[in-house]
Amino acid sequence: MAFTPDLYPLDLSGATFSAACGGNHPDGPETCLTLAAIPGVAGAYALGDSKRPDAEPLRFTAEELAAAGIDVDRFRR
């Protein structure tokens, strides 16, 4: 397994988040995941939750997202 750097100290101030929504209950609010590439770090992403916009986004490598079944291309605008 390759070494994964600590992504949490990295600055997200220049990150642009895009949303992927779906799987909503008909009577509930829309639920979305938000994803942004972490500026300056190839293959590193911040993953947020639209229901908790003030929560700190989780951070993952592209390989970790792929292993979890998350397709980063679904978030591209």
N, CA, C and O atoms as CSV, one atom per row, in Angstrom:
chain,resi,resn,atom,element,x,y,z
A,1,MET,N,N,0.837,-1.166,0.000
A,1,MET,CA,C,0.000,0.000,0.000
A,1,MET,C,C,0.889,1.239,0.000
A,1,MET,O,O,1.883,1.295,0.724
A,2,ALA,N,N,0.533,2.223,-0.808
A,2,ALA,CA,C,1.310,3.453,-0.907
A,2,ALA,C,C,1.048,4.352,0.297
A,2,ALA,O,O,-0.026,4.308,0.897
A,3,PHE,N,N,2.030,5.157,0.635
A,3,PHE,CA,C,1.902,6.114,1.723
A,3,PHE,C,C,0.930,7.220,1.324
A,3,PHE,O,O,1.049,7.784,0.235
A,4,THR,N,N,-0.027,7.535,2.190
A,4,THR,CA,C,-0.968,8.620,1.956
A,4,THR,C,C,-0.580,9.791,2.848
A,4,THR,O,O,-0.533,9.647,4.069
A,5,PRO,N,N,-0.302,10.946,2.256
A,5,PRO,CA,C,0.075,12.105,3.080
A,5,PRO,C,C,-1.122,12.602,3.891
A,5,PRO,O,O,-2.269,12.317,3.548
A,6,ASP,N,N,-0.855,13.338,4.959
A,6,ASP,CA,C,-1.917,13.933,5.765
A,6,ASP,C,C,-2.503,15.101,4.975
A,6,ASP,O,O,-1.829,16.110,4.767
A,7,LEU,N,N,-3.732,14.970,4.545
A,7,LEU,CA,C,-4.374,15.980,3.711
A,7,LEU,C,C,-5.073,17.069,4.524
A,7,LEU,O,O,-5.448,18.101,3.969
A,8,TYR,N,N,-5.253,16.857,5.820
A,8,TYR,CA,C,-6.040,17.789,6.631
A,8,TYR,C,C,-5.385,19.145,6.888
A,8,TYR,O,O,-6.111,20.130,7.026
A,9,PRO,N,N,-4.070,19.256,6.961
A,9,PRO,CA,C,-3.491,20.594,7.152
A,9,PRO,C,C,-3.560,21.472,5.896
A,9,PRO,O,O,-3.286,22.670,5.972
A,10,LEU,N,N,-3.917,20.902,4.758
A,10,LEU,CA,C,-3.903,21.654,3.500
A,10,LEU,C,C,-5.040,22.671,3.443
A,10,LEU,O,O,-6.148,22.417,3.916
A,11,ASP,N,N,-4.743,23.815,2.861
A,11,ASP,CA,C,-5.681,24.929,2.752
A,11,ASP,C,C,-6.722,24.656,1.670
A,11,ASP,O,O,-6.375,24.302,0.544
A,12,LEU,N,N,-7.989,24.819,2.011
A,12,LEU,CA,C,-9.074,24.629,1.045
A,12,LEU,C,C,-9.658,25.949,0.551
A,12,LEU,O,O,-10.654,25.945,-0.173
A,13,SER,N,N,-9.062,27.071,0.924
A,13,SER,CA,C,-9.662,28.364,0.589
A,13,SER,C,C,-9.813,28.589,-0.915
A,13,SER,O,O,-10.707,29.328,-1.325
A,14,GLY,N,N,-8.980,27.984,-1.742
A,14,GLY,CA,C,-9.106,28.132,-3.183
A,14,GLY,C,C,-9.860,27.004,-3.859
A,14,GLY,O,O,-9.943,26.967,-5.087
A,15,ALA,N,N,-10.411,26.085,-3.081
A,15,ALA,CA,C,-11.110,24.926,-3.642
A,15,ALA,C,C,-12.503,25.312,-4.130
A,15,ALA,O,O,-13.197,26.108,-3.498
A,16,THR,N,N,-12.900,24.740,-5.260
A,16,THR,CA,C,-14.232,24.959,-5.818
A,16,THR,C,C,-15.007,23.656,-5.713
A,16,THR,O,O,-14.653,22.662,-6.347
A,17,PHE,N,N,-16.062,23.664,-4.914
A,17,PHE,CA,C,-16.858,22.461,-4.685
A,17,PHE,C,C,-17.958,22.337,-5.732
A,17,PHE,O,O,-18.595,23.326,-6.095
A,18,SER,N,N,-18.174,21.121,-6.210
A,18,SER,CA,C,-19.273,20.783,-7.107
A,18,SER,C,C,-20.110,19.729,-6.408
A,18,SER,O,O,-19.598,18.960,-5.594
A,19,ALA,N,N,-21.411,19.692,-6.727
A,19,ALA,CA,C,-22.324,18.781,-6.041
A,19,ALA,C,C,-22.806,17.663,-6.958
A,19,ALA,O,O,-22.970,17.843,-8.165
A,20,ALA,N,N,-23.025,16.510,-6.348
A,20,ALA,CA,C,-23.704,15.388,-6.996
A,20,ALA,C,C,-24.851,15.016,-6.061
A,20,ALA,O,O,-24.633,14.718,-4.886
A,21,CYS,N,N,-26.070,15.037,-6.589
A,21,CYS,CA,C,-27.255,14.823,-5.762
A,21,CYS,C,C,-28.017,13.600,-6.240
A,21,CYS,O,O,-27.900,13.183,-7.392
A,22,GLY,N,N,-28.793,13.038,-5.336
A,22,GLY,CA,C,-29.632,11.916,-5.733
A,22,GLY,C,C,-29.915,10.975,-4.591
A,22,GLY,O,O,-29.383,11.122,-3.491
A,23,GLY,N,N,-30.769,10.000,-4.871
A,23,GLY,CA,C,-31.131,9.017,-3.871
A,23,GLY,C,C,-32.012,9.603,-2.782
A,23,GLY,O,O,-32.023,9.118,-1.651
A,24,ASN,N,N,-32.745,10.643,-3.129
A,24,ASN,CA,C,-33.549,11.341,-2.140
A,24,ASN,C,C,-34.885,10.642,-1.902
A,24,ASN,O,O,-35.471,10.049,-2.808
A,25,HIS,N,N,-35.342,10.731,-0.675
A,25,HIS,CA,C,-36.684,10.272,-0.329
A,25,HIS,C,C,-37.663,11.306,-0.883
A,25,HIS,O,O,-37.383,12.503,-0.810
A,26,PRO,N,N,-38.806,10.882,-1.437
A,26,PRO,CA,C,-39.741,11.840,-2.055
A,26,PRO,C,C,-40.217,12.946,-1.116
A,26,PRO,O,O,-40.531,14.044,-1.576
A,27,ASP,N,N,-40.276,12.680,0.181
A,27,ASP,CA,C,-40.780,13.678,1.125
A,27,ASP,C,C,-39.667,14.432,1.850
A,27,ASP,O,O,-39.944,15.264,2.713
A,28,GLY,N,N,-38.417,14.149,1.507
A,28,GLY,CA,C,-37.305,14.763,2.229
A,28,GLY,C,C,-36.590,15.807,1.413
A,28,GLY,O,O,-36.860,15.971,0.223
A,29,PRO,N,N,-35.677,16.514,2.050
A,29,PRO,CA,C,-34.880,17.513,1.321
A,29,PRO,C,C,-33.866,16.837,0.403
A,29,PRO,O,O,-33.499,15.679,0.598
A,30,GLU,N,N,-33.424,17.587,-0.599
A,30,GLU,CA,C,-32.423,17.054,-1.507
A,30,GLU,C,C,-31.114,16.835,-0.760
A,30,GLU,O,O,-30.677,17.689,0.012
A,31,THR,N,N,-30.498,15.690,-0.994
A,31,THR,CA,C,-29.220,15.388,-0.360
A,31,THR,C,C,-28.137,15.340,-1.425
A,31,THR,O,O,-28.309,14.748,-2.491
A,32,CYS,N,N,-27.028,15.972,-1.112
A,32,CYS,CA,C,-25.935,16.054,-2.072
A,32,CYS,C,C,-24.603,15.852,-1.364
A,32,CYS,O,O,-24.437,16.208,-0.197
A,33,LEU,N,N,-23.668,15.278,-2.089
A,33,LEU,CA,C,-22.270,15.279,-1.680
A,33,LEU,C,C,-21.598,16.386,-2.468
A,33,LEU,O,O,-21.948,16.632,-3.622
A,34,THR,N,N,-20.643,17.047,-1.857
A,34,THR,CA,C,-19.869,18.062,-2.561
A,34,THR,C,C,-18.417,17.603,-2.605
A,34,THR,O,O,-17.912,17.011,-1.652
A,35,LEU,N,N,-17.765,17.877,-3.702
A,35,LEU,CA,C,-16.388,17.427,-3.891
A,35,LEU,C,C,-15.583,18.545,-4.524
A,35,LEU,O,O,-16.051,19.242,-5.424
A,36,ALA,N,N,-14.356,18.701,-4.034
A,36,ALA,CA,C,-13.430,19.685,-4.613
A,36,ALA,C,C,-12.041,19.089,-4.645
A,36,ALA,O,O,-11.621,18.395,-3.719
A,37,ALA,N,N,-11.335,19.371,-5.727
A,37,ALA,CA,C,-9.918,19.018,-5.768
A,37,ALA,C,C,-9.199,19.950,-4.802
A,37,ALA,O,O,-9.491,21.145,-4.753
A,38,ILE,N,N,-8.264,19.407,-4.036
A,38,ILE,CA,C,-7.486,20.230,-3.111
A,38,ILE,C,C,-6.409,20.932,-3.937
A,38,ILE,O,O,-5.579,20.275,-4.566
A,39,PRO,N,N,-6.420,22.274,-3.935
A,39,PRO,CA,C,-5.472,23.022,-4.766
A,39,PRO,C,C,-4.016,22.667,-4.464
A,39,PRO,O,O,-3.595,22.601,-3.309
A,40,GLY,N,N,-3.263,22.441,-5.540
A,40,GLY,CA,C,-1.833,22.202,-5.420
A,40,GLY,C,C,-1.432,20.773,-5.105
A,40,GLY,O,O,-0.242,20.483,-4.982
A,41,VAL,N,N,-2.405,19.867,-4.971
A,41,VAL,CA,C,-2.089,18.472,-4.651
A,41,VAL,C,C,-2.818,17.569,-5.639
A,41,VAL,O,O,-4.035,17.407,-5.553
A,42,ALA,N,N,-2.084,16.987,-6.565
A,42,ALA,CA,C,-2.692,16.120,-7.569
A,42,ALA,C,C,-3.323,14.900,-6.908
A,42,ALA,O,O,-2.709,14.251,-6.062
A,43,GLY,N,N,-4.558,14.597,-7.306
A,43,GLY,CA,C,-5.231,13.402,-6.833
A,43,GLY,C,C,-5.723,13.465,-5.399
A,43,GLY,O,O,-5.949,12.424,-4.782
A,44,ALA,N,N,-5.896,14.680,-4.847
A,44,ALA,CA,C,-6.402,14.839,-3.485
A,44,ALA,C,C,-7.705,15.625,-3.531
A,44,ALA,O,O,-7.821,16.612,-4.257
A,45,TYR,N,N,-8.693,15.176,-2.743
A,45,TYR,CA,C,-10.033,15.764,-2.786
A,45,TYR,C,C,-10.593,15.996,-1.392
A,45,TYR,O,O,-10.237,15.308,-0.435
A,46,ALA,N,N,-11.484,16.990,-1.301
A,46,ALA,CA,C,-12.246,17.252,-0.086
A,46,ALA,C,C,-13.700,16.899,-0.381
A,46,ALA,O,O,-14.249,17.325,-1.397
A,47,LEU,N,N,-14.322,16.128,0.497
A,47,LEU,CA,C,-15.688,15.634,0.311
A,47,LEU,C,C,-16.569,16.181,1.420
A,47,LEU,O,O,-16.301,15.958,2.601
A,48,GLY,N,N,-17.629,16.902,1.040
A,48,GLY,CA,C,-18.529,17.502,2.013
A,48,GLY,C,C,-19.945,16.967,1.885
A,48,GLY,O,O,-20.250,16.167,1.001
A,49,ASP,N,N,-20.805,17.429,2.790
A,49,ASP,CA,C,-22.205,17.000,2.867
A,49,ASP,C,C,-23.070,18.251,2.806
A,49,ASP,O,O,-22.914,19.149,3.633
A,50,SER,N,N,-23.985,18.321,1.831
A,50,SER,CA,C,-24.815,19.513,1.670
A,50,SER,C,C,-25.722,19.757,2.870
A,50,SER,O,O,-26.126,20.894,3.115
A,51,LYS,N,N,-26.046,18.719,3.615
A,51,LYS,CA,C,-26.899,18.882,4.787
A,51,LYS,C,C,-26.139,19.474,5.971
A,51,LYS,O,O,-26.750,19.942,6.931
A,52,ARG,N,N,-24.830,19.453,5.905
A,52,ARG,CA,C,-23.979,19.974,6.980
A,52,ARG,C,C,-22.898,20.882,6.390
A,52,ARG,O,O,-21.712,20.556,6.452
A,53,PRO,N,N,-23.304,22.017,5.819
A,53,PRO,CA,C,-22.335,22.875,5.124
A,53,PRO,C,C,-21.258,23.472,6.030
A,53,PRO,O,O,-20.200,23.868,5.540
A,54,ASP,N,N,-21.500,23.544,7.319
A,54,ASP,CA,C,-20.502,24.101,8.232
A,54,ASP,C,C,-19.511,23.060,8.741
A,54,ASP,O,O,-18.528,23.405,9.397
A,55,ALA,N,N,-19.766,21.792,8.443
A,55,ALA,CA,C,-18.861,20.724,8.887
A,55,ALA,C,C,-17.602,20.710,8.020
A,55,ALA,O,O,-17.664,20.958,6.816
A,56,GLU,N,N,-16.479,20.423,8.636
A,56,GLU,CA,C,-15.212,20.321,7.906
A,56,GLU,C,C,-15.293,19.165,6.913
A,56,GLU,O,O,-15.646,18.052,7.302
A,57,PRO,N,N,-14.974,19.402,5.632
A,57,PRO,CA,C,-15.008,18.306,4.660
A,57,PRO,C,C,-13.978,17.226,4.996
A,57,PRO,O,O,-12.899,17.509,5.517
A,58,LEU,N,N,-14.339,16.000,4.685
A,58,LEU,CA,C,-13.393,14.895,4.804
A,58,LEU,C,C,-12.457,14.956,3.609
A,58,LEU,O,O,-12.817,15.507,2.569
A,59,ARG,N,N,-11.279,14.404,3.742
A,59,ARG,CA,C,-10.284,14.487,2.656
A,59,ARG,C,C,-9.808,13.092,2.289
A,59,ARG,O,O,-9.541,12.250,3.146
A,60,PHE,N,N,-9.714,12.880,0.980
A,60,PHE,CA,C,-9.364,11.575,0.448
A,60,PHE,C,C,-8.472,11.711,-0.779
A,60,PHE,O,O,-8.454,12.751,-1.438
A,61,THR,N,N,-7.740,10.656,-1.073
A,61,THR,CA,C,-7.026,10.578,-2.343
A,61,THR,C,C,-8.003,10.042,-3.386
A,61,THR,O,O,-9.050,9.496,-3.040
A,62,ALA,N,N,-7.659,10.199,-4.658
A,62,ALA,CA,C,-8.495,9.671,-5.733
A,62,ALA,C,C,-8.641,8.155,-5.599
A,62,ALA,O,O,-9.705,7.603,-5.879
A,63,GLU,N,N,-7.577,7.491,-5.173
A,63,GLU,CA,C,-7.619,6.036,-5.016
A,63,GLU,C,C,-8.589,5.634,-3.905
A,63,GLU,O,O,-9.316,4.650,-4.043
A,64,GLU,N,N,-8.602,6.383,-2.816
A,64,GLU,CA,C,-9.530,6.086,-1.719
A,64,GLU,C,C,-10.974,6.305,-2.152
A,64,GLU,O,O,-11.848,5.505,-1.818
A,65,LEU,N,N,-11.233,7.383,-2.893
A,65,LEU,CA,C,-12.587,7.629,-3.384
A,65,LEU,C,C,-13.033,6.511,-4.326
A,65,LEU,O,O,-14.165,6.035,-4.236
A,66,ALA,N,N,-12.148,6.095,-5.226
A,66,ALA,CA,C,-12.478,5.016,-6.164
A,66,ALA,C,C,-12.779,3.719,-5.414
A,66,ALA,O,O,-13.703,2.994,-5.782
A,67,ALA,N,N,-12.007,3.422,-4.365
A,67,ALA,CA,C,-12.235,2.208,-3.582
A,67,ALA,C,C,-13.593,2.249,-2.884
A,67,ALA,O,O,-14.189,1.205,-2.622
A,68,ALA,N,N,-14.082,3.460,-2.583
A,68,ALA,CA,C,-15.392,3.618,-1.943
A,68,ALA,C,C,-16.521,3.703,-2.966
A,68,ALA,O,O,-17.684,3.859,-2.592
A,69,GLY,N,N,-16.189,3.603,-4.254
A,69,GLY,CA,C,-17.200,3.650,-5.308
A,69,GLY,C,C,-17.629,5.050,-5.688
A,69,GLY,O,O,-18.688,5.226,-6.289
A,70,ILE,N,N,-16.830,6.051,-5.352
A,70,ILE,CA,C,-17.158,7.438,-5.689
A,70,ILE,C,C,-16.397,7.837,-6.946
A,70,ILE,O,O,-15.166,7.830,-6.977
A,71,ASP,N,N,-17.154,8.186,-7.980
A,71,ASP,CA,C,-16.589,8.574,-9.273
A,71,ASP,C,C,-16.421,10.091,-9.311
A,71,ASP,O,O,-17.412,10.819,-9.371
A,72,VAL,N,N,-15.191,10.572,-9.275
A,72,VAL,CA,C,-14.955,12.022,-9.244
A,72,VAL,C,C,-15.476,12.707,-10.504
A,72,VAL,O,O,-15.785,13.898,-10.462
A,73,ASP,N,N,-15.583,11.991,-11.618
A,73,ASP,CA,C,-16.092,12.592,-12.852
A,73,ASP,C,C,-17.570,12.975,-12.731
A,73,ASP,O,O,-18.045,13.836,-13.472
A,74,ARG,N,N,-18.298,12.349,-11.811
A,74,ARG,CA,C,-19.712,12.680,-11.618
A,74,ARG,C,C,-19.878,14.106,-11.066
A,74,ARG,O,O,-20.955,14.693,-11.172
A,75,PHE,N,N,-18.826,14.647,-10.489
A,75,PHE,CA,C,-18.877,15.961,-9.878
A,75,PHE,C,C,-18.386,17.067,-10.797
A,75,PHE,O,O,-18.502,18.246,-10.463
A,76,ARG,N,N,-17.849,16.709,-11.928
A,76,ARG,CA,C,-17.287,17.738,-12.828
A,76,ARG,C,C,-18.412,18.518,-13.476
A,76,ARG,O,O,-19.428,17.961,-13.891
A,77,ARG,N,N,-18.200,19.834,-13.552
A,77,ARG,CA,C,-19.213,20.718,-14.159
A,77,ARG,C,C,-19.034,20.780,-15.647
A,77,ARG,O,O,-19.789,21.470,-16.332
